[in-house]
Amino acid sequence: MEHWPRLATQRMKNRAHLFSPGHEGSVTAISQQSQNSSTFLSCGEDGSISVYDASSGKLLYSMDGFTSTVSSLACLGHDLLVTDGMEDSVCVHDFSIEEDAASNGYELEW
């Protein structure tokens, strides 16, 4: 984790940090995974989502393969992530099911 360069007008010494590796291009949105977690997500113009641990500064994993800029995301608990970035669709990523089960298709229960 790298400290943000201190400006002469900055009052919060050593409290702002840079997380890298980052995105290629601008970061477009940030979301906290849940209120009780130090995990947060960022998305960007490069069509990827990065997941970080805020307490350690480590990149936990990255999601790519979106067809365009990911400009918004929302975490719904620990298991659901809602994003754009798939042309004209909104995507719900459900991490609570196994990959094999998802390949057979399923319906969300709201």
C-alpha positions, 0 to 999 in steps of 0.5 A: 500500500502506498501513501497518497502524496502529501500536499501542503494543504493536506491535514490528514497525514498518512491516512489516504492510500493508493491501491494498486494495481489499479485500472487502466483508465479512470475508476468509475465507481466504488462499492463496499461489499457489506457494512461489516467488511473491509472489502471494497470493489472498484470498476473502471473504463477498462471493463474490469472490476477489482476487489480489494481488502482495505485493511491490507491494501491487497488486490484479492481478485479481478473480474474482466471480460465485460464488453464495455466500460463498467460504470456502476456496481452495487453489492447486495450482501456477500453473494450478489453483485449488480453491474452494467458493462454488458452492452444494454444489459444489467447483470446480476452476478450470484456468487452463492451458487456453484459454477456447474449449477449456473451453467444449467441456468436458474431463476432469481427469486426476488 
